[in-house]
Amino acid sequence: MITEEKLSLFEGWATASGVVVLLIATMVGPRLNPGMTQDELAVVNADKTRHISHLAATLTTVRQDQAALRTQAAQTEQLLEQTRSELATLTQERDALLAQVAAANDRLRELDNRLQTTHLEAAKLKEFLSLQDIQKERDEAMEKATKAEDRIRDLTLQLHRAGVWP
């Protein structure tokens, strides 16, 4: 698209510079003198022929370079499209991971709320039960808390292993 326009512009400049070089070489070269001999004319013509062949070779090289640049531009455009596609995929994956992290954080908060609720319930039960019942309920609440903490720890470790830091 844009690179083809630039390459076309480059072709125009290369052609124009070739024409300018040819004109300058023609003007700078020795002028024909009516008094020149055939040998002198042959030497002048040979020099001009060599110069023209050199310019033709240069023009051929420029055209080859231009073709190589077009090929590179096409390859670069393909790589750019691949990169855009990969970037879109990575963005979608990142968004999915962010959603998973948010869900895991919500679960952690819920577990924390449950843990706090469990502690409050244990405190209320202490008031209403006898000492043995209180100890029994406390042990159960502590066990639940320990399990909840273990679960929180497990979830946190899973998040850490997944590379997510809440």
SULRAJO-V907048 format. One record per residue. N is the residue number from 0. SS is DSSP state (~ for helix, > for strand, _ for the rest). PHI is phi in whole degrees, 0 to 359 (* if undefined). OMEGA is omega in whole degrees, -180 to 180 (999 if undefined). Layout:
{{N	SS	PHI	OMEGA} {N	SS	PHI	OMEGA}}
This chain:
{{0	_	*	-179} {1	~	289	-179} {2	~	295	178} {3	~	294	177} {4	~	295	179} {5	~	294	179} {6	~	294	177} {7	~	296	177} {8	~	296	179} {9	~	296	177} {10	~	300	180} {11	~	300	179} {12	~	295	-180} {13	~	295	179} {14	~	294	180} {15	~	298	180} {16	~	293	176} {17	~	296	179} {18	~	294	179} {19	~	298	179} {20	~	297	179} {21	~	297	179} {22	~	295	-180} {23	~	295	179} {24	~	297	179} {25	~	292	-178} {26	~	287	-177} {27	~	283	-178} {28	_	300	-179} {29	_	294	-179} {30	_	280	178} {31	_	289	179} {32	_	247	-179} {33	_	300	-179} {34	_	268	-178} {35	_	281	178} {36	_	277	-180} {37	~	294	179} {38	~	295	179} {39	~	296	178} {40	~	297	180} {41	~	295	179} {42	~	295	-180} {43	~	298	179} {44	~	296	179} {45	~	295	178} {46	~	298	180} {47	~	294	179} {48	~	296	177} {49	~	297	-179} {50	~	295	179} {51	~	295	179} {52	~	294	177} {53	~	296	178} {54	~	295	179} {55	~	295	178} {56	~	295	178} {57	~	296	178} {58	~	296	177} {59	~	297	179} {60	~	297	179} {61	~	297	179} {62	~	295	178} {63	~	295	177} {64	~	298	179} {65	~	296	178} {66	~	297	178} {67	~	296	178} {68	~	295	177} {69	~	296	178} {70	~	298	179} {71	~	297	179} {72	~	296	179} {73	~	295	178} {74	~	296	179} {75	~	297	179} {76	~	295	177} {77	~	297	179} {78	~	297	178} {79	~	296	178} {80	~	296	177} {81	~	298	-179} {82	~	296	178} {83	~	297	179} {84	~	297	179} {85	~	296	179} {86	~	296	178} {87	~	296	179} {88	~	296	180} {89	~	296	178} {90	~	295	178} {91	~	296	179} {92	~	296	179} {93	~	297	179} {94	~	298	178} {95	~	296	179} {96	~	294	177} {97	~	296	177} {98	~	295	178} {99	~	296	179} {100	~	295	179} {101	~	297	179} {102	~	296	179} {103	~	295	177} {104	~	296	177} {105	~	297	178} {106	~	297	178} {107	~	297	178} {108	~	297	179} {109	~	299	178} {110	~	296	178} {111	~	295	177} {112	~	298	178} {113	~	298	179} {114	~	297	179} {115	~	294	178} {116	~	298	178} {117	~	298	178} {118	~	296	179} {119	~	295	178} {120	~	297	178} {121	~	296	179} {122	~	292	179} {123	~	294	-179} {124	~	292	178} {125	~	299	-178} {126	~	292	-171} {127	~	263	-175} {128	_	252	177} {129	_	286	-176} {130	~	299	179} {131	~	292	178} {132	~	297	179} {133	~	297	180} {134	~	296	180} {135	~	297	180} {136	~	294	179} {137	~	297	179} {138	~	299	179} {139	~	295	179} {140	~	295	178} {141	~	296	179} {142	~	294	176} {143	~	298	180} {144	~	297	180} {145	~	297	178} {146	~	296	179} {147	~	296	178} {148	~	296	177} {149	~	298	179} {150	~	295	177} {151	~	299	179} {152	~	298	179} {153	~	297	179} {154	~	296	178} {155	~	296	177} {156	~	297	178} {157	~	297	177} {158	~	296	179} {159	~	297	179} {160	~	296	180} {161	_	282	178} {162	_	86	-179} {163	_	251	180} {164	_	249	-177} {165	_	292	999}}
